[in-house]
Amino acid sequence: MFSVLGEVPLLTITLGNLHLVLYQSQVLYLLVAVVVSLVTEFIVGWRSPLSILGAIVAALIGIWIVTSVVTLIIPGHLVLFGVPLFKALIGAILFAALWYLLTSRIWLRRRPYKRRPATGQT
């Protein structure tokens, strides 16, 4: 089967015998993870551990699990550059939400930025 929007390398780096290739599908995975992470950061606030980086990693893990590990069949799903977009969005949203649910005890305790002096002491 020939696909016009198949795997096309964007960047190839060769260091001796080591070849590193960045594909369009990898960039699309990262783009979906960043967008979902930014939206969830705006919803819950910027107080979570590892902030946006933790949310991006959680979203990437969610995308990988839902698209590659778990068999999820969505009829009529949109595939762009070899990436099933609905599955990627579902995985990213679920795992970003799970990240905030698991770490909410850490960031819910608000601490003042500076200490206030105790009253009544000289």
Phi, psi and omega in degrees: 000131179260132179237129180293322181259050181276197182287111178239123179289134177268323185217132178232125179240129179240120177237094183066242178266002182263124179242121177248129183231133176250118183262164178297325180293324178294321177294321179292320174303313181295321179295316177297317180296320180293316181295314179297320180294319178296318179296315180291327176295320178292328180288312185266349182099170186261036185252006185280158178294140183062005175043235186290328180295317177296322179292322179294316179296317178298319178295320178295320177296319178296319178298315181297316182294315184286327182271331186246324187268308183271135177275106180239119184255118177241113181292135177072028181286153182270126179245123180232122183056035180080008181250119174286108190294318181295317177297319180296318178294318179298313180296317180295317181293316180298314184282331173293320177294319177297322177300316181287327177293321180287330183256008185293330179295331181287316187262356178285330178286106182276134178245140177292152182288327175227152183282139177267140179291145180291138180275149177091358178255148180251000000 
